[in-house]
Amino acid sequence: MTAFEFATAARIVAGPGRAAELPGLLAGLGSRVLVCTGANPGRHADLLASLDLPAAMFAVPGEPTIDLARAGAVAAREHGADVVAAIGGGSVIDIGKAVAMLLGNGGDPLDYLEVVGSGQKITRPAVPCVAVPTTAGTGAEVTANAVLTSPEHGLKASLRSPLMIPRVALVDPRLTLSCPPAVTAASGLDALTQCLEPFVSIRANPLTDGLAAQGLRRAASGLRAAYADGGDLGARADMAMCSLLGGMALANAKLGAVHGLAGVVGGTAAVPHGVACAALLAPVVEANVRTLRSVDPGDPALSRYTEAARLLTGRPTASIEYGVAWIRETIALLAIPGLATFGIGPEHAGDIAAKAAVSSSMQGNPIALSRSELKAIVLQAR
Ligand SMILES: [Zn+2]
């Protein structure tokens, strides 16, 4: 047996209506809470009004940046917060995790940030963080990193440590019912990708295999349905589980070229993360499969891709090509735009490929792709 480790949130509390347990969970973890929310905290007014602890609000209006993490930590220290609640999409949860880590360890985000910062090791526990996702996509409620954008460097980098995994993941699919169609589409494709990449990863292990396969089944039943009817609680629950399962899988088996490229694309232009993943997904699968077949037609990643195609399409005899066609059809149905819509031009492709080749997200890709292959993928994803 291959050696592996597996870490996840201390406690996962999941199911429709369970967001009502947030006040009790927070009261058990601290005495003063910093609540991170999206640009419009009114969306969760009932939930916020129910909190028992003295609370300070911190709004995260867009993609998480180093400056936002820093400002959140200042707000938390001014309030004397000893617990963090992050109620929102992946950006909000990443800021909540970053703030909780900074409260526990002191210092500035740049002290710990990989690539663009000094990359100091995070040695002390974060203060407790309760992550409450309101979109179904990133799985940030159970992952060990927070992705921050550095506008000056034009890329995204992570704060990363098992000590940053939220203390509680509170996953209530009812909170995603009001998620608009475009966000449902982009975050849903991210969730699917975050199950597929760990499933074919060179770092996969028996636990992540089970989680990723179940996540792919959930995407198959929930993704198109949640987009077609946002009020379909069953489909929303499928996608909330897909996101949660993908988060646990990726935190323990890594990701691949879709995320390696998407991180750099997101640092180059204002492309929502899920949109970047969706646009890159089919070209990456095709490039990986082509390269795997040319190097070793018996590579186990190829049978993983076949299994994934069968899980996604529900056809027990589906080929990889049939699975890729299903992905392309889904992306068209969900009206996800290409990268060119956001200003990614052919002139960016070489630079994106060079930066992505050395990114940490690339580590799980089942085969090494050359710079020219990565560049060709970016051009196809436009
Ligand atoms: Zn992702």
Residues whose N, C-alpha, C, O or C-beta is under 5 A from the ligand:
A	BS01	ZN	D190
